[in-house]
Amino acid sequence: MLLKLIIITTLRIYSCIDLEKNENHNIGCISIMTDQKDISESTLLSCSKMASEDKWIGYLCLCRINWLKNNFNTAQAACFKAKEKNPFNPYVYTEIARLYRKQGKIDSAITEVEFALNLSTDNFDANLLAAELIENTKPQKALEFYKKALLIAKQSNKFELIGKKTFIETKIKELSDIVHKKNIEKENLIYESCLKNYKSETDNLKALEKIEKCIKMRKTHSPQITLDYIKLLYLNSNYDLTLQQSKKIDPKNLLESQRKDLYLILADSYYQKKDIKNSLKIYKQLFDMGIEEYFVLIKYAQILESDGDKITALEVYKKIYSLKQDPLIHEKIELLKIEVMDKDEILKEMKIRGFIEKEKVVLLPENKKLFYTLKLLERKGAISWLEKNYPGYANLILISENGEKKLMNSGYNLYLRYLSQQFIKHLQTKNVIPNYLFRLVDENGTPIFDTKGNLTYEGLLSYFKAQDTNSKTWFYPTEIQRKKIELKTSYEDKEKRKKAEIEAKKLINSGYEEISEPEYLWLLRATNCPEDILLNPPCNLRKIDYGDTIKYFICSKNEVLCGATSLTLYTYINSYRSGNTDIIDTSKSTAFFGTGAVKKHRFCEDGKIWTGN
């Protein structure tokens, strides 16, 4: 059955369509008809002639002519006839796709062009049409089709493709810009999501794994992201990479708070790597910045002290004491003041006090130790005790030109005797065997009493420690194996420190936190617990011997591992760090209506954790 034809009147009589030419020629002629004005009367006649001869190319031509004229039903009938005659030709499907696009049926058009591409991926019309159909919804895929169409056009000598190269190149440039912008937007969204993901992670190891994924997404990052990465490396004890990554960030580009965080990390990372020189260099920068964090300043002072720079350590301890009047820090300051004094100064002081003959020119070790003892007793209330118990007595106290009161020889002997008697009474309450009373030693095996029955310097330290911590500070000689005087090899020292560091690292990774020696000693006093109670379950504090120093650790995060008791103790440390150093008075308690008779209780009572019974 012949299709109904639309009669078109035109003055143009030339037609590209040629009945004598091959299909490729005529397909090219059909493709250049893009507007009604391109349709000549002879073209219509030629296409009708081929259709009357039942040729698929004739139907294809009539399909193009009719959809250009908006005769969609006639066009569809012609296209379907062409598909019936040649069902495996991609040009038929691209023409049907163009018809659907003209009608606004974009999904149907896409379906048809997919058929065309399945038949021939190298079909120019199919690639170009596919790109045009999806460029607004799938610009990335459309860009690929445009690039494929351009490649086909460049490799072809068909006249109908020549004028389309410029159009396609323009489209490729436009879409490349759009795709690039969309890719950046997409990457930004993924990146922001990645950052949000790691910031919400509470586990340090998992957070490190997540931020490393973010780091790989970009070559450059904000200083804060880089700083966060460095922090997580540090928290996971990866000190080498921490120091390596820190070189990628310029402290000048950081806020003061960020710079402080970076320096804190670097200072401790260098310290963990045994690079004391660089560690102290960074700590000095923090100190010069006016840092006031108690724990940081304590660590700085301790490193200085262990490195032999006691003068600077003294300066730092004074800064600490100005922030919080901690008696333990005051004690450390007084000890360092003595240590930085030269021998001549001490010799002169001892002569004025009446402990050394004026003719003596050499300060002996025992003289220096005696000076330490004098200063210790002065710090422990010797002056006020003498003024109260021996008012008016001469040669007990020396008042210097600046008004400072100092112990004289006679006053020293009186107070020393008093303290010795007090300790003897204390030991008797502990049922010490009488025959062994004056043979007791401290934890290092050093005698507590001298041959006259007075406390030695080590004995005084034991006495005051027993008072402050309620712990056992005296031992029978058989309880302590006296340390042999022998030199350890550097290998032994290194091995001991290495084992200690491994143990400390395990503790930190499992939720522990290092506390300073003053904090630990204050905890002993504040809780009223003996040391053996704190260092065992359920308190679970840890004490690690590095050989040249002792470090203390408390569980601060992992309740499952350490238990609620340990975390309760950690609140004491937080309270101490925030400046609350008051110690409860256990002699009485304050009831709602005033002072009652009920006794207050500390964490420990009578050497045991108080359970409320």
C-alpha positions as CSV (number, residue, x, y, z in Angstrom):
1,M,0.0,0.0,0.0
2,L,1.4,3.3,-1.0
3,L,1.9,5.9,1.7
4,K,0.0,9.1,1.5
5,L,2.4,11.8,0.3
6,I,2.5,15.5,1.3
7,I,2.5,17.7,-1.9
8,I,5.1,20.4,-1.4
9,T,5.3,23.3,-3.8
10,T,8.7,25.0,-4.2
11,L,10.7,26.9,-6.7
12,R,13.7,24.8,-6.0
13,I,14.1,21.8,-8.3
14,Y,17.6,20.6,-7.4
15,S,17.7,17.3,-5.4
16,C,20.7,15.7,-3.8
17,I,18.8,12.4,-3.7
18,D,19.8,10.4,-6.8
19,L,18.1,7.2,-7.7
20,E,21.2,6.0,-9.5
21,K,23.5,6.6,-6.5
22,N,24.2,4.1,-3.7
23,E,22.6,4.1,-0.2
24,N,25.5,5.8,1.5
25,H,25.2,8.7,-0.8
26,N,21.5,9.1,-0.3
27,I,21.8,8.6,3.5
28,G,24.2,11.6,3.4
29,C,21.7,13.6,1.4
30,I,19.0,12.8,3.9
31,S,21.1,13.9,6.8
32,I,21.7,17.4,5.4
33,M,18.0,18.0,5.3
34,T,17.5,19.8,8.7
35,D,14.7,22.3,7.8
36,Q,11.7,22.5,5.6
37,K,13.5,24.8,3.2
38,D,16.0,22.0,2.5
39,I,13.2,20.0,0.9
40,S,12.9,20.5,-2.9
41,E,10.2,19.2,-5.1
42,S,12.6,17.0,-6.9
43,T,13.8,15.5,-3.6
44,L,10.2,14.7,-2.7
45,L,9.6,13.1,-6.1
46,S,12.9,11.1,-5.9
47,C,12.1,9.8,-2.3
48,S,8.5,9.0,-3.4
49,K,9.8,7.1,-6.4
50,M,12.1,4.9,-4.2
51,A,9.3,4.3,-1.7
52,S,7.0,3.2,-4.6
53,E,9.7,0.7,-5.5
54,D,9.6,-0.5,-1.9
55,K,13.1,0.6,-1.1
56,W,14.0,1.2,2.6
57,I,16.0,4.3,1.8
58,G,12.9,5.8,0.2
59,Y,10.9,5.3,3.3
60,L,13.7,6.7,5.4
61,C,13.7,9.8,3.2
62,L,10.0,10.3,3.5
63,C,10.2,9.9,7.3
64,R,12.7,12.8,7.4
65,I,10.6,15.0,5.1
66,N,7.4,14.5,7.0
67,W,8.7,15.0,10.6
68,L,10.4,18.2,9.3
69,K,6.9,19.2,8.2
70,N,5.4,18.1,11.6
71,N,3.4,15.3,9.9
72,F,4.3,12.9,12.7
73,N,1.9,10.1,11.9
74,T,3.0,9.9,8.3
75,A,6.6,10.2,9.3
76,Q,6.3,7.4,11.9
77,A,4.6,5.1,9.3
78,A,7.4,5.7,6.9
79,C,10.1,5.1,9.5
80,F,8.5,1.9,10.7
81,K,8.3,0.8,7.1
82,A,12.0,1.4,6.7
83,K,12.7,-0.6,9.9
84,E,10.5,-3.4,8.5
85,K,12.6,-3.5,5.3
86,N,16.0,-3.1,7.0
87,P,15.7,-4.0,10.7
88,F,19.5,-4.1,11.3
89,N,20.5,-0.7,10.0
90,P,21.5,1.9,12.6
91,Y,20.3,4.8,10.5
92,V,16.7,3.6,10.7
93,Y,16.8,3.7,14.5
94,T,18.5,7.1,14.6
95,E,15.8,8.5,12.3
96,I,13.1,7.1,14.6
97,A,14.9,8.7,17.5
98,R,15.0,12.1,15.8
99,L,11.2,11.7,15.1
100,Y,10.6,11.1,18.8
101,R,12.8,13.9,19.9
102,K,10.9,16.3,17.5
103,Q,7.7,15.1,19.3
104,G,9.3,15.7,22.8
105,K,9.4,11.9,23.5
106,I,12.9,12.0,24.8
107,D,12.9,8.6,26.7
108,S,11.6,6.9,23.6
109,A,14.3,8.7,21.5
110,I,17.0,7.5,23.9
111,T,15.7,3.9,23.6
112,E,15.9,4.0,19.8
113,V,19.4,5.5,19.7
114,E,20.6,2.8,22.1
115,F,19.4,0.2,19.5
116,A,21.4,2.1,16.9
117,L,24.5,2.1,19.0
118,N,24.1,-1.6,19.7
119,L,24.1,-2.2,16.0
120,S,27.1,0.0,15.4
121,T,29.2,1.8,18.0
122,D,31.0,3.6,15.2
123,N,27.9,5.2,13.7
124,F,28.4,9.0,13.6
125,D,24.7,9.9,13.7
126,A,24.0,7.6,16.6
127,N,26.8,9.0,18.7
128,L,26.0,12.6,17.9
129,L,22.3,12.1,18.6
130,A,22.9,10.2,21.8
131,A,25.1,13.0,23.0
132,E,22.5,15.6,22.2
133,L,19.7,13.7,23.9
134,I,21.5,13.3,27.3
135,E,23.8,16.3,27.5
136,N,21.5,18.0,30.1
137,T,21.0,14.9,32.3
138,K,24.2,13.0,31.9
139,P,26.9,15.5,30.7
140,Q,29.8,13.1,31.4
141,K,28.3,10.3,29.2
142,A,27.3,12.9,26.6
143,L,30.8,14.2,26.5
144,E,32.0,10.7,25.6
145,F,29.5,10.4,22.8
146,Y,30.6,13.8,21.4
147,K,34.2,12.8,21.5
148,K,33.4,9.6,19.7
149,A,31.4,11.5,17.0
150,L,34.3,13.9,16.5
151,L,36.8,11.1,16.1
152,I,34.5,9.4,13.5
153,A,34.1,12.7,11.6
154,K,37.8,13.4,11.5
155,Q,38.4,9.9,10.1
156,S,35.7,10.2,7.5
157,N,35.7,12.0,4.1
158,K,31.9,12.2,3.9
159,F,30.9,15.7,2.8
160,E,27.9,15.9,5.1
161,L,30.2,15.5,8.2
162,I,32.6,18.3,7.3
163,G,30.5,21.2,8.7
164,K,29.7,19.4,11.9
165,K,33.2,19.2,13.3
166,T,33.2,22.8,14.5
167,F,29.8,22.3,16.2
168,I,31.0,19.2,18.0
169,E,34.2,20.8,19.1
170,T,32.3,23.7,20.6
171,K,30.0,21.2,22.4
172,I,32.9,19.3,23.7
173,K,34.4,22.4,25.2
174,E,31.1,23.5,26.8
175,L,30.4,20.1,28.2
176,S,34.0,19.7,29.4
177,D,33.7,22.8,31.5
178,I,30.3,21.7,32.9
179,V,31.6,18.2,33.7
180,H,34.7,19.6,35.3
181,K,32.6,21.9,37.5
182,K,30.2,19.0,38.4
183,N,33.2,16.7,39.2
184,I,34.6,19.4,41.5
185,E,31.3,19.8,43.2
186,K,30.9,16.0,43.5
187,E,34.5,15.7,44.8
188,N,33.8,18.5,47.3
189,L,30.7,16.7,48.6
190,I,32.6,13.4,48.9
191,Y,35.5,15.2,50.6
192,E,33.2,17.0,53.1
193,S,31.4,13.8,53.8
194,C,34.8,12.1,54.4
195,L,35.8,14.9,56.8
196,K,32.5,14.7,58.7
197,N,33.0,10.9,59.0
198,Y,36.4,11.0,60.6
199,K,35.5,13.9,62.9
200,S,32.6,11.9,64.4
201,E,34.8,8.9,65.0
202,T,35.8,8.4,68.7
203,D,38.3,5.6,68.2
204,N,41.7,7.1,67.4
205,L,42.9,4.3,65.2
206,K,39.7,4.2,63.1
207,A,39.7,8.0,62.9
208,L,43.3,7.8,61.5
209,E,42.2,5.3,58.9
210,K,39.3,7.5,57.9
211,I,41.3,10.8,57.7
212,E,44.0,9.1,55.6
213,K,41.2,8.3,53.0
214,C,40.4,12.0,53.0
215,I,44.1,13.0,52.6
216,K,44.4,10.8,49.5
217,M,41.5,12.6,47.8
218,R,43.4,15.9,47.5
219,K,47.0,17.1,47.1
220,T,46.5,20.1,49.4
221,H,44.4,20.5,52.5
222,S,43.6,23.3,55.0
223,P,46.0,23.7,57.9
224,Q,43.4,22.4,60.3
225,I,43.0,19.1,58.4
226,T,46.7,18.6,58.2
227,L,47.0,19.4,61.9
228,D,44.2,16.9,62.7
229,Y,46.1,14.3,60.7
230,I,49.2,15.0,62.7
231,K,47.3,14.7,65.9
232,L,45.8,11.3,65.0
233,L,49.3,10.0,64.0
234,Y,50.6,11.2,67.4
235,L,47.7,9.7,69.3
236,N,48.4,6.4,67.6
237,S,52.1,6.6,68.6
238,N,53.3,7.0,65.0
239,Y,56.0,9.5,66.0
240,D,58.1,9.1,62.9
241,L,55.3,10.0,60.5
242,T,54.0,12.7,63.0
243,L,57.4,14.5,62.6
244,Q,57.5,13.9,58.9
245,Q,54.0,15.3,58.3
246,S,54.6,18.3,60.5
247,K,57.2,19.5,57.9
248,K,54.2,20.1,55.5
249,I,52.6,22.7,57.7
250,D,54.0,26.2,58.3
251,P,53.3,27.3,61.9
252,K,53.1,30.9,60.7
253,N,49.9,30.0,58.8
254,L,48.2,28.7,62.0
255,L,46.2,30.4,64.7
256,E,47.9,30.7,68.0
257,S,45.8,27.9,69.5
258,Q,46.6,25.6,66.5
259,R,50.3,26.5,66.7
260,K,50.2,25.6,70.4
261,D,48.6,22.2,69.6
262,L,51.2,21.5,67.0
263,Y,54.1,22.4,69.3
264,L,52.7,20.2,72.1
265,I,52.6,17.2,69.7
266,L,56.1,17.9,68.3
267,A,57.6,18.4,71.7
268,D,56.4,15.0,73.0
269,S,57.1,13.2,69.7
270,Y,60.7,14.3,69.8
271,Y,60.8,13.2,73.4
272,Q,59.4,9.8,72.6
273,K,62.1,9.5,69.9
274,K,64.8,10.3,72.4
275,D,65.6,13.6,70.6
276,I,65.8,15.6,73.8
277,K,67.5,18.5,72.1
278,N,64.6,19.2,69.7
279,S,62.0,18.3,72.3
280,L,63.4,21.0,74.7
281,K,63.6,23.5,71.8
282,I,59.9,23.1,71.1
283,Y,59.0,23.2,74.8
284,K,60.9,26.5,75.0
285,Q,58.8,27.9,72.2
286,L,55.7,26.9,74.1
287,F,57.0,28.5,77.3
288,D,57.9,31.7,75.5
289,M,54.3,31.7,74.1
290,G,53.1,31.9,77.7
291,I,51.5,28.5,77.9
292,E,49.8,27.9,81.2
293,E,48.8,24.2,81.0
294,Y,50.0,22.7,84.3
295,F,50.8,19.2,82.9
296,V,52.8,20.5,80.0
297,L,54.9,22.8,82.1
298,I,55.5,20.0,84.6
299,K,56.8,17.7,81.8
300,Y,59.0,20.5,80.4
301,A,60.5,21.1,83.8
302,Q,61.1,17.4,84.4
303,I,62.9,17.0,81.0
304,L,65.0,20.0,81.7
305,E,65.9,18.6,85.1
306,S,66.8,15.2,83.8
307,D,68.8,16.8,81.0
308,G,70.9,18.7,83.6
309,D,69.5,22.2,83.0
310,K,68.4,22.8,86.6
311,I,68.6,26.6,86.3
312,T,65.9,26.7,83.5
313,A,64.0,24.0,85.3
314,L,63.8,26.2,88.3
315,E,62.5,29.0,86.2
316,V,59.7,26.8,84.8
317,Y,58.8,25.4,88.3
318,K,58.5,29.0,89.5
319,K,56.1,29.7,86.6
320,I,54.1,26.6,87.6
321,Y,53.9,27.7,91.2
322,S,52.7,31.2,90.2
323,L,49.7,29.5,88.5
324,K,48.9,27.1,91.3
325,Q,50.4,27.2,94.8
326,D,51.1,23.5,95.0
327,P,53.2,22.6,98.1
328,L,54.9,19.8,96.1
329,I,56.0,22.3,93.5
330,H,57.2,24.6,96.2
331,E,59.3,21.7,97.6
332,K,60.8,21.1,94.2
333,I,61.7,24.8,93.8
334,E,63.4,24.8,97.2
335,L,65.4,21.7,96.3
336,L,66.5,23.2,93.0
337,K,67.5,26.4,94.6
338,I,70.0,24.4,96.6
339,E,71.1,22.4,93.6
340,V,71.9,25.5,91.6
341,M,73.9,27.0,94.5
342,D,77.6,26.7,94.1
343,K,79.8,25.2,96.8
344,D,81.1,28.5,98.1
345,E,77.6,29.8,98.7
346,I,76.6,26.7,100.7
347,L,79.9,26.8,102.6
348,K,79.3,30.5,103.5
349,E,75.7,29.7,104.6
350,M,76.7,26.8,106.8
351,K,79.4,28.9,108.5
352,I,76.8,31.7,109.3
353,R,74.4,29.1,110.8
354,G,77.2,27.7,113.0
355,F,77.4,24.2,111.4
356,I,81.0,24.6,110.0
357,E,84.1,26.2,111.4
358,K,84.9,29.6,109.9
359,E,88.4,28.4,109.0
360,K,87.0,25.6,106.8
361,V,87.5,26.2,103.0
362,V,86.2,22.9,101.5
363,L,82.6,21.8,101.4
364,L,82.5,18.1,102.1
365,P,79.6,15.9,100.7
366,E,78.3,15.3,104.3
367,N,78.2,19.1,104.7
368,K,76.1,19.5,101.6
369,K,73.8,16.7,102.7
370,L,73.3,18.4,106.0
371,F,72.4,21.7,104.2
372,Y,69.7,19.7,102.3
373,T,68.4,18.5,105.7
374,L,68.3,22.0,107.1
375,K,66.3,23.3,104.1
376,L,64.0,20.4,104.3
377,L,63.2,21.0,108.0
378,E,62.7,24.7,107.4
379,R,60.1,23.8,104.7
380,K,58.5,21.4,107.1
381,G,57.7,23.9,109.8
382,A,60.9,23.9,112.0
383,I,60.9,27.7,112.5
384,S,57.3,28.0,113.6
385,W,57.7,24.9,115.9
386,L,60.7,26.5,117.6
387,E,59.0,29.9,118.0
388,K,56.0,28.2,119.6
389,N,57.8,25.8,121.9
390,Y,61.0,27.8,122.7
391,P,60.0,31.5,122.7
392,G,62.9,33.7,123.8
393,Y,65.6,31.1,123.4
394,A,68.7,32.5,121.7
395,N,70.8,30.8,119.0
396,L,68.0,28.7,117.8
397,I,66.9,30.9,114.8
398,L,68.9,33.3,112.7
399,I,67.2,36.3,111.2
400,S,69.0,37.5,108.1
401,E,69.2,41.1,106.8
402,N,66.3,40.6,104.5
403,G,64.2,39.2,107.4
404,E,64.4,35.5,106.3
405,K,64.4,33.1,109.3
406,K,66.9,30.3,109.2
407,L,67.7,27.3,111.5
408,M,70.8,27.5,113.7
409,N,72.6,24.4,115.0
410,S,70.9,24.3,118.3
411,G,67.4,24.8,116.8
412,Y,68.1,22.1,114.2
413,N,69.1,19.6,116.9
414,L,65.9,20.3,118.9
415,Y,63.6,20.0,116.0
416,L,65.4,16.9,114.6
417,R,65.1,15.2,118.0
418,Y,61.4,16.0,118.2
419,L,60.7,14.6,114.8
420,S,62.8,11.5,115.6
421,Q,60.7,10.9,118.7
422,Q,57.5,11.4,116.7
423,F,58.5,8.8,114.1
424,I,59.6,6.4,116.9
425,K,56.1,6.7,118.4
426,H,54.5,6.1,115.0
427,L,56.7,3.0,114.4
428,Q,55.7,1.6,117.8
429,T,52.0,1.9,116.9
430,K,52.9,-0.3,113.9
431,N,54.3,-2.9,116.3
432,V,57.9,-2.7,115.0
433,I,60.1,-5.2,116.7
434,P,62.0,-3.1,119.4
435,N,65.4,-4.6,118.7
436,Y,65.0,-3.6,115.0
437,L,63.7,-0.1,115.6
438,F,66.9,1.7,114.9
439,R,67.9,-0.8,112.2
440,L,65.1,0.1,109.9
441,V,65.8,1.2,106.3
442,D,64.0,3.0,103.6
443,E,62.9,1.5,100.2
444,N,66.4,1.9,98.9
445,G,68.0,0.1,101.9
446,T,69.4,3.3,103.4
447,P,69.3,3.6,107.3
448,I,66.4,5.7,108.7
449,F,68.2,6.4,112.0
450,D,71.8,7.3,112.7
451,T,73.8,5.8,115.6
452,K,72.5,8.5,118.0
453,G,68.9,7.6,117.3
454,N,68.2,10.6,115.2
455,L,66.5,10.6,111.8
456,T,68.9,10.7,108.8
457,Y,68.1,12.8,105.8
458,E,66.6,9.6,104.2
459,G,64.7,9.0,107.5
460,L,63.2,12.4,107.4
461,L,62.0,11.9,103.8
462,S,60.5,8.6,104.9
463,Y,58.8,10.3,107.9
464,F,57.2,13.1,105.8
465,K,56.2,10.7,103.1
466,A,54.5,8.5,105.6
467,Q,52.6,11.5,106.9
468,D,51.6,12.8,103.5
469,T,50.7,9.5,101.8
470,N,49.7,7.2,104.7
471,S,52.0,4.6,103.1
472,K,54.6,2.3,104.6
473,T,58.0,3.9,104.1
474,W,60.1,1.8,106.5
475,F,61.3,-1.7,106.2
476,Y,63.3,-4.4,108.1
477,P,66.7,-5.0,106.5
478,T,65.6,-8.5,105.6
479,E,62.7,-7.1,103.6
480,I,64.8,-5.2,101.2
481,Q,67.7,-6.6,99.3
482,R,70.3,-3.9,99.5
483,K,71.2,-2.6,96.1
484,K,74.7,-3.6,95.0
485,I,76.9,-0.7,94.0
486,E,77.7,-1.7,90.4
487,L,77.7,0.1,87.1
488,K,75.1,-1.0,84.6
489,T,76.1,-1.2,81.1
490,S,74.5,1.1,78.6
491,Y,73.0,-1.9,77.0
492,E,71.1,-2.8,80.2
493,D,69.9,0.8,80.6
494,K,68.6,0.9,77.0
495,E,66.9,-2.5,77.4
496,K,65.1,-1.4,80.6
497,R,64.0,1.9,79.0
498,K,62.9,0.0,75.8
499,K,60.7,-2.4,77.8
500,A,59.3,0.5,79.8
501,E,58.4,2.4,76.7
502,I,56.7,-0.6,75.2
503,E,54.7,-1.1,78.4
504,A,53.8,2.6,78.5
505,K,52.7,2.6,74.8
506,K,50.4,-0.4,75.5
507,L,48.9,1.4,78.5
508,I,48.2,4.6,76.4
509,N,46.7,2.7,73.6
510,S,44.4,0.9,76.0
511,G,43.0,4.1,77.5
512,Y,45.6,5.1,80.1
513,E,47.1,8.6,80.5
514,E,50.4,9.6,82.0
515,I,50.3,11.8,85.2
516,S,53.1,13.7,86.7
517,E,54.8,12.8,90.0
518,P,53.4,15.8,91.8
519,E,49.9,14.7,90.6
520,Y,50.5,11.2,91.8
521,L,51.7,12.3,95.2
522,W,48.8,14.6,95.6
523,L,46.4,11.7,94.7
524,L,48.0,9.7,97.5
525,R,47.3,12.5,100.0
526,A,43.8,13.5,98.6
527,T,42.5,9.9,98.6
528,N,44.2,8.9,101.9
529,C,45.1,5.6,100.1
530,P,48.4,3.7,100.6
531,E,50.4,3.3,97.5
532,D,49.9,-0.5,97.3
533,I,46.1,0.1,97.1
534,L,46.3,2.6,94.2
535,L,48.7,0.3,92.3
536,N,46.4,-2.7,92.4
537,P,42.8,-3.6,91.5
538,P,40.3,-2.0,91.6
539,C,42.3,1.3,91.4
540,N,44.6,0.0,88.7
541,L,47.1,2.8,88.6
542,R,50.4,1.9,86.9
543,K,54.0,2.7,87.9
544,I,56.7,2.1,85.3
545,D,60.4,2.2,86.1
546,Y,62.5,3.6,83.2
547,G,65.8,3.2,85.1
548,D,66.5,6.9,85.4
549,T,63.0,8.0,86.2
550,I,59.6,6.7,87.3
551,K,56.4,7.4,85.4
552,Y,52.8,7.0,86.6
553,F,49.7,6.2,84.5
554,I,46.0,6.3,85.3
555,C,43.1,4.9,83.3
556,S,41.1,7.8,81.9
557,K,39.0,6.3,79.1
558,N,38.4,2.6,79.1
559,E,35.9,1.7,81.9
560,V,35.6,-1.9,80.5
561,L,39.3,-2.5,81.0
562,C,40.0,-0.5,84.1
563,G,36.7,-0.4,86.0
564,A,34.6,2.5,87.4
565,T,36.9,2.9,90.4
566,S,39.9,3.9,88.3
567,L,37.8,6.4,86.4
568,T,36.6,7.9,89.7
569,L,40.2,8.4,90.7
570,Y,40.7,10.2,87.3
571,T,38.2,12.8,88.5
572,Y,40.7,13.7,91.3
573,I,43.4,14.4,88.7
574,N,41.0,16.6,86.7
575,S,40.1,18.5,89.8
576,Y,43.7,18.9,90.7
577,R,44.6,20.2,87.2
578,S,41.7,22.7,87.4
579,G,43.2,24.2,90.5
580,N,41.1,22.5,93.2
581,T,43.8,21.2,95.6
582,D,41.7,21.3,98.8
583,I,41.9,18.1,100.9
584,I,38.8,17.0,102.9
585,D,39.0,17.2,106.6
586,T,38.1,13.8,107.9
587,S,37.6,14.9,111.5
588,K,34.1,16.2,111.0
589,S,31.4,16.8,108.5
590,T,28.9,19.6,107.8
591,A,25.3,18.6,108.0
592,F,22.4,20.5,106.5
593,F,21.7,22.4,109.7
594,G,25.4,23.0,110.5
595,T,28.4,21.1,111.7
596,G,27.5,17.6,112.7
597,A,29.3,14.8,114.5
598,V,29.3,12.5,111.5
599,K,32.9,11.9,110.3
600,K,33.7,12.7,106.7
601,H,35.3,10.0,104.7
602,R,38.0,10.1,102.0
603,F,38.4,7.6,99.2
604,C,40.4,5.3,101.6
605,E,40.0,4.8,105.3
606,D,42.3,2.8,107.6
607,G,44.4,1.7,104.6
608,K,41.4,0.3,102.6
609,I,39.0,1.7,100.1
610,W,36.0,3.0,102.0
611,T,32.8,1.2,100.9
612,G,30.4,3.1,103.1
613,N,30.2,0.5,105.9
